[in-house]
């Protein structure tokens, strides 16, 4: 569980590069409940590297202890070094400059830092989901009778959809990739994905590879009651737990799109890629409390006899 989600596929390549370059620590950036930062902190520990995280939080909380909830609990348990910045500082300075500032400081201390971008989304990290397509293709081939017309996935930093879209285009799948963005806007991601695939010398146009729809709703990591109820209803109906920040919004957006544009989806076989993020639910406990399943104290009559051998505590 601690090393889970879509970021792990990118980190397989990024961490290998860090080790190959002789790094003794890694730096990355994300939101206060970043799945990527948690996965990076755990992967770094597996490889005996120190991890430095620059986490974005609200102006009201930037000078306070970030607590021990969800992803940040795991990060602190594995000993990651955490620097907090406000959303305003992040917006003004940007992730690249923030990481570079910390990198220079560590270099001055004699360290050998390796910088991993937000979400692990650069051209090298894109290989993680090109490889995922190869796995999907193999599973389709051995199944004998399973085919997919479309692949649907959440989009938060662009690397996953770049790898899926490019991989699908180059494979025998040829499935159309549909992304539901949970931050920024589709125009930004078309441009960003173009940069990623250009870095791999694909010679292709991002608009031809992927369709991107806006599903951010109230904003990144912010949810309406309807979105959280949807996550709860899916869990109760299927046992599949969607996270509220990424896959929950993507699945919600997908079903809304199906309802409003039935002809677009009718008769098509769809593969929905769950990108992880279960720990993000812990940051939503207050909002989920009224939606969660009920409980009760077991009604025991005083006269119920105890049978030998049934009262042991394990």
Buried (B, 14 or more C-beta within 10 A) or exposed (E): EBBBBBBBBBBBBBBEEBBEEEBBBBBBBBBBBBBBBBBBBBBBBEBEBBBBBBBBBEEEBBEEEBEEBBBBBBBBEBEBBBEBBBBEBBEEEEBEEBBBBBBEEBEEEEBEBBBBBBBBBBBBBBBBBBBBBBEBBEEBEEEEEEEBBBBBBBBBBBBBBBBBBBBBBBBEBEBBBBBBBBBBEBEEBBEBBBBBBEEBEBEBEBEEBBBBBBBBBEEBBEBEEEBBBBBBEBBEEEEEBBBBBBBBBBBBBBEBBBEEEEEEBEEEEBBBBBBBBBBBBBBBEEBBEEBEEEEEEEEEEEEEEEEEEEEEEE
